């Protein structure tokens, strides 16, 4: 037989578990108290990926938006695929798309300005 609380193997006729002290089939002794489990915060699945998505989306406005925009979109999609239901993943995806668009337009403007400045000197 196995203990229903800790999973330790115990003899079939045992009244309690030798590992965790769980009593089977009767009242608890007067001096017995259930072992206290430490409280641990439960992190929803995909929370880490959602956080990375949001941070990359924000930083992508200022630095390396094309790269961080892609990372933001991929991590946001990963968080949603893992079942994350919070808004961080969605915000990260939206910011990633905005990063890609803004930085693509910025690069096109820079290239166009460079081409125009070079072509302006070709007339002389």
C-alpha positions in Angstrom: 0.0 0.0 0.0 1.1 3.6 -0.6 0.5 6.7 1.5 -2.1 8.9 -0.2 -0.4 12.0 1.1 3.4 11.5 0.4 3.4 8.4 -1.8 5.7 6.4 0.5 5.3 2.6 0.5 3.8 1.4 3.8 2.7 -2.0 5.1 -1.0 -2.9 4.3 -2.0 -3.2 8.0 -0.3 0.1 9.1 -2.4 2.7 10.9 -0.1 5.6 9.9 2.6 6.5 7.5 6.1 6.3 8.8 7.3 9.1 6.5 4.7 11.9 6.9 2.6 10.7 9.9 -0.7 10.5 8.1 -3.2 8.4 10.1 -5.4 6.0 8.1 -8.9 4.9 9.0 -9.5 6.5 12.3 -9.4 9.7 14.4 -6.2 11.7 14.7 -4.4 11.4 18.1 -5.0 14.4 20.3 -1.4 15.6 20.2 -1.1 15.1 16.4 -1.2 18.1 14.0 -1.0 17.9 10.2 2.4 18.9 8.9 2.4 22.4 7.5 3.4 22.8 3.9 5.2 26.0 3.0 3.2 28.4 0.9 4.6 28.8 -2.5 3.2 31.2 -5.1 1.8 29.4 -8.1 3.1 30.8 -11.3 0.8 30.3 -14.3 2.3 28.4 -17.2 3.9 30.6 -19.8 4.4 33.5 -17.4 8.1 33.7 -18.0 7.7 33.8 -21.8 5.0 36.5 -21.4 7.3 38.6 -19.3 10.1 38.3 -21.8 7.7 39.2 -24.6 6.6 42.3 -22.8 10.1 43.4 -21.9 11.5 42.8 -25.4 8.5 44.7 -26.9 9.2 47.7 -24.7 13.0 47.8 -25.2 12.5 47.3 -28.9 11.2 50.8 -29.2 14.6 52.1 -28.4 17.1 49.5 -29.4 17.3 46.8 -32.1 13.5 46.9 -32.8 13.7 44.4 -35.7 15.3 41.7 -33.6 13.5 42.4 -30.3 10.2 42.7 -32.2 10.6 39.2 -33.5 11.6 37.9 -30.1 8.6 39.6 -28.5 6.2 38.1 -31.0 7.7 34.6 -30.7 7.7 34.6 -26.9 4.2 36.0 -26.7 3.0 33.2 -29.0 4.9 30.7 -26.9 3.2 32.0 -23.7 -0.3 31.7 -25.3 0.5 28.2 -26.6 1.4 27.2 -23.0 -2.0 28.4 -21.8 -1.1 31.8 -20.4 -4.3 33.9 -20.2 -2.9 37.2 -18.8 -2.4 40.4 -20.8 1.4 40.4 -20.8 1.6 38.0 -23.7 -0.9 40.0 -25.8 0.8 43.3 -25.0 4.2 41.8 -25.9 2.9 40.6 -29.3 1.3 44.0 -30.1 4.4 45.8 -29.1 6.5 43.4 -31.2 4.4 44.1 -34.2 4.7 47.9 -33.6 8.4 47.6 -33.2 8.8 45.8 -36.5 6.7 48.3 -38.3 8.4 51.4 -36.8 11.9 50.1 -37.3 11.2 48.9 -40.8 9.9 52.4 -41.7 12.9 54.0 -40.0 15.3 51.8 -42.0 13.5 52.6 -45.3 13.7 56.3 -44.6 17.4 56.1 -43.8 18.2 54.1 -46.9 16.1 56.5 -49.0 17.9 59.5 -47.5 21.3 57.8 -48.3 20.3 57.0 -51.9 19.0 60.5 -52.4 22.1 62.1 -51.0 24.3 59.9 -53.2 22.3 60.7 -56.3 22.4 64.4 -55.6 26.2 64.3 -55.9 26.0 62.4 -59.2 24.8 65.5 -61.1 28.1 67.4 -60.5 
